[in-house]
Structure formats: structure tokens, C-alpha cells
């Protein structure tokens, strides 16, 4: 009789212990890994203040009034490198109606400048030297492109390399004729 009661009690205690452990790990990881602010479609993007390659300090407000294509990238990221000419063409063809901005993740200004010059990039590049804006935006990988309306509200985002067709579709959603 004692043996029959023993096994269910061990099972219940084991399940309770496992659930408690999983909940504890989730709480610890959640608070350590997840910043308190992120980006969500239909909501304003968080404000930022970053230094541009030209030395000017830029914030979200500097790009309001026109739709914004905000690209998070790094020079070591092959898809980022491959996507840059597409973003440069977008900038050149829509310079008066849309803002195209790149935010580099935690690289030295000299390295970013070499990268930008080698590809002939002329749209604004902002330096997130300490990675705080990437943390604020909860960037899960590179490249990440945000499509923001003229009021600063996130309309859509794309993780990974954009193709010309994808970019055209996103621009239509943003209200820009490709």
C-alpha cells in the first residue's frame, strides 16, 4: 500500500519541480535578454540619438514628415553587403519623398566609412557604437529593415535580405510608388 502512494507523490513532486525550474529559467532569461522596449507594427518606433558618419547627431525626429526605411546592418554581414546597392538605388530614386537610413551595429567609424565608400553609399549612416539602439529595437538579426510612415509609426518590417520585388511590395504598403 505504501508503494502505491509513493510513486504518484514522486511523480507530482517531479512535475512540480520541473515546472518551477522552467518558470524560473523563463523569468531569469526574460529579464536578462529582453529589453523593455521594442518595435511593434502599428506603434511608433522608439526614439534614438546617434552620431552619423558626417558627425551630426540624428534622432527619430530628424526623419519624420516623410516615410522612413530604417535598415539595421553590419559590415561583416554578407546579406547586408548584398542589399546595400538596392537601398542606395531607393535613396537615389526617391530622395525627395522617402528617407533611407542605415544604422550600423557596434563597429568602428573607420571600418564603417571604408565599407560605405567601397559601395558608394550616400544615404545617411548612423553609428550605434555601443549597440544600445539595437538592444532598444530588439534587433534579432541582420539585416533588419523597418518601414515607418511619415508619423513615425512602424508599418512593416523585414528580417533578412530584401529583393527588389519585396522592397516594391513594402513601399506600396508604406504608400510610396516604387
Beta strands, then each sheet from edge to edge (+ up, - down):
strand 1: 49-52
strand 2: 57-59
strand 3: 67-73
strand 4: 98-105
strand 5: 124-128
strand 6: 144-148
strand 7: 154-159
sheet 1: 2+ 1- 5+ 4+ 3+ 6- 7+
end
